[in-house]
């Protein structure tokens, strides 16, 4: 996610992912980022580092922005429409960045790729970042956006009965917790599908994952992930709150879920645990492990065959379920 400490990458990675880690690592050195920097500065650097990876990709029929009211102030959304077809399905997408950084701009290509490949509208959410806005602010903003999109589907020219919710890393956490919140409020039927890309679902990381993939050669380090949790949670009590840490939640009666799981990620086991717990709760899931992939590997789609395959797999699944 950050890769602020290494300009190398492990030899067991997909060649495109390996280059992605090397190039982003070199860019962080150039721009001078690190966890010792304040959050505002780290965000500015991250935007510069990620900008080249947004270039290219599908061209949208239209891209518009709107403001959505939430309990914590208005939130900007960006709506990607790949073609002129009316009343198409939509996926609300929540970007990653450890709840601390990244934006609609860093994830612009990811959202365009899904829109074009699945033939759906994709709606990005510009939620408030931590530590200025800690749990549950971003979560409640995402829930409000889902409700708004469902209620205003006609004006958005999308089908309210064919909505998905998804995200990557911290965005996958927020997506799962939002689906749980909607279910508990009696509004779970507003969603038809969930997409989780290398999600952060629990505070405790697998010791094996940390040993194998928690160092600086694999994009997201164990140290960085621990730091992100300290920035997101508002109190010690939040560590046991299932809406903050959804691996602790009751997972019954959720929509079908697709889990995109990189093999070489400090969070890999969390996705596999979530898959098992969803299945045990009676939820339809499909979890695919991508060999040689790391955290954030979807951003490398311009140069990585494994990222290309992951987008194709997820988009095919979305077409089936929407």
N, C-alpha and C positions, 0 to 999 in steps of 0.2 A: 504493500500500500504506500509506504513511504520510501523504503530503501535508501535511507540517508547515509548509510555507513559503508557501502561496498560498491565497487565498480566491477565486480566479478559476478559470476553465476555458476552454480553447481553443474558438473558435467552430465548429470542424469536428466537434464531438462530437454524439452522440445527445443529445437534450434531457434525457432522464432521467439519463444519465451525467454531463452537464454540471452538473446540479443536485446530483448525488451528490458530485462533487468540490468544488463550492462549499460545500455544507453540512458536509462532513467537514473541509474546510479551516478553516472558521469555528469548528468545534468544537475543532480542535487549538489554535487561537489562544486560545479560551476556557480550555481546560484547561492550556495552557502546555507543550506537548511540543516536543522537538527532538532532533536527534542528539547535541547536547552533553550531554543528560541521561544518567544511567546506565540500564542495561537494565531494571532493576527498575521504576524510575519510568516509563520509556517504555511498559512493558507495562501499567501501571495506567492511564495516560492512554489508550492504545489501546483498552482494554476499555471505557472510558467513551464514547469517540468512536464505537465501532462498535455499542454497545448498541441504539440506536434502529433500526438496520437489521436487527436480528434479530427484531423484533416482527412479529406476524402470520404469515401463511403457513399451510401445512398443519398439521392436528392429527393427531398420531400415535395409533395404537391403544395402543402402549406405548413407553416410553423407559426403559431400564434401564442401569445402569453396573456394570462388573465390573473386576477387577484381573487383569492378565496378567503372568506372570513373564517376564523378559527377562534377557539377560546383564548388563544395567546397572540391575537393580532392577525392581520392579513398575511397570507402566504401566496407567493407567486407560483403559478404552475405554467408549464410550457407544453403545448399540445402539438405533437408531430402527426401529420396526416399524410400517408404515403401516396394516396390517389384520390380520385373524385367520387369513389363509391360512397353512397349515402348509408347512414345507419350501421356502420361497421362495428365490430367488437373493439374493446380498448383494454390496455393494460396500464395501470397506474404504477410508475416506477420510482423507487426510492434509492437515491445514490448512496454509495458507501463513503468511507473516509473517517472511520472511527468515531463517528458523531461529531468530529472536531473540524474537519476540513472537506474539501471537494465541493462540487456544485453541479448545477445543471450544465454548465459549460464543460467541465471535465468529463462528464458522462454523455455529452451530446451525441457522439458517434454510437455509443452502445444503444441509446434509445432509437436512433435512426435505423440501426441494423435490425432491431426487433420489429420496428414498424414496417419496414420494407419486406423483410423475410416472412413475417407472419400475416401480412396484409391487415394490420390493425392500427388504430390510433394508439400512440404511447403518450402518456401524460406524466411528465416529470414534476417532482415536488421539491420546491426550494425551502425545505424545513429549517428551523432555527438550529444553530450549531452550539455545541458545548465548548468550553465550560460556561459561556455566558447564559445559555439556556440548557439546564440539566434535565434529566428524567423527572417528570413525564412529558415535558413540553413538546418535543419533536413527535413523540408517539401520538399525543392528542391532536397535533396538527395533521398528521397523516390520516387519522381516523376521520377528522373533519373534512379532509379533501375527498376521501372515499364517499362519504355521505353526500357531499356537494355534487360530485360527478354523477352519482346515481340519480339524485333528485333533479339535476339540470341536464340530463342526457339529451333531451330533445334539442335544447339550444346548442349543445356541443355536437349535435349530429352523430351521436353514437348510440348503440343499443344498450339500454340499462340492464338487460338480462344476460349480457355477455361481457362481464367485467372480470379482469384478472388484476392481481396485486403482486408486485415482486420487487426485488432489489438485490444489491450485492453487499456483502460484508455487514457493516452496521445497518445498511438499508434492508438487508434480509431480516435482521433482528427486528427492525421496526415494522416490516411487513407482516411477519408472523405474529408479533404482539398486537398489531392493529386488527388482524383477522380474529384473534382470540377476543379482543375487546368488542368487536362487532358481534361476534357470536354470543357473548355473555349479555349483550344489550338487546338480543333478539333480532339483530340485523345481519346475521351471518349469511343469509341467502342473497345478499347483495353482491357476493363474490362467487365466481364460477371456477377460479383456478388461482394457484399461488406459484410463484417462481422464486427460488432461493439460490443465489449464486454465492458460493463460499462464505456462508453466513457465520456471524459471531453470536452463537445461541447460548453459550454458557461462559461463566467467568473462568472456571478451571480448565486449563488446556491439558490434553493428553501428554504424559511424560515422554512417551515415545515420539509423538509429533514434535515436542519441544526439542528433544535430542536430535532428531533427524532434520527438522526443517525450521527450527526456531532461531537460527543464526542469520547473519546479514546477507547470505547468498540466495535467499529465497523470498525476497520482496517484503514480506511482513515478518518482523521478528517477534519473539515471545515478549521481549521488553516493551516493544511498541504497543502490543495488544493489551498488556497490563496497564500501561499508561492511559490508553484510551478509556478503559473502564473507569479509572479514577476521575477522568474528566467528565464522564457521562453521568455517573450515579451521584445523587444529591446527598445521600446519607448511607450509613452502614446498613440500615434496615433494607435499603433497596437491593442489597446483594441477595436477599431471599425473596424478592418480589417477582412472581412469575411473569409479570408484564415487562419487567426490565431484563429478566434472565429467563427466556421462554423455554429452555430445556427443563425448567422446574414446573411448567404449566400442565394443566389437564388439556390434552390435545384432541378430544373427541369432537365430532361434528364439524370438522373443518373441510374446506374444499380440497379437491385433488391438488397435489403438490409435485412440482418438478424440482429436483435438487441437482445443481451443477457443482460437482465436487472435484477440485484439483487434487491430484495425488500427492503433491509436494507442498503442503500447506500446514502451518501450525494449527489450523482449525479443521483439518480434514476429519478427524474422529468425531468432532461435534456434529458435522453434517450426517455422518453415518449413524450416530446415536439418535439424531432427530428422525432420520428415516425409519429406524426400527421402532421408535416410540409412536410415530404417526401410524405405522402399520398396526401396531398393537392396539391403538385406539380406533382402528377401523377406517382410517383415512387412506384413500388411494394415493400411492406415491410412485414416482419413478426417479431413482437416484442413479446418475451416471458418473463414474470416476474417470477423469481424463489424465492418462499417464503422461508424465513429464510436464504437467501444468502446475502453476503456482497461484497464490493469491493474486488477484487483479489481472489474470492472464487474458480475460476477454478484451481488455484495452489494446492488446497486441494483435488484433484481428487483421490489421494491414500486412503483417509479416508472419503470422503464426498459423500453421495448418490446424493445430489442435483447437485454437480459438475459433477458427472458421467452422470446425465440426461442432463445437459446443453451441454456437449460434444456430446452426442448422438443426441440430437435435431439439433444442428448446423451442425454436419457432415452429417446427413440425408438431411438437406436442401441444403448443398453444393453438394451432389451427384445429387440432383434433378436439380440444376441450372448449373452444370458444365458437 
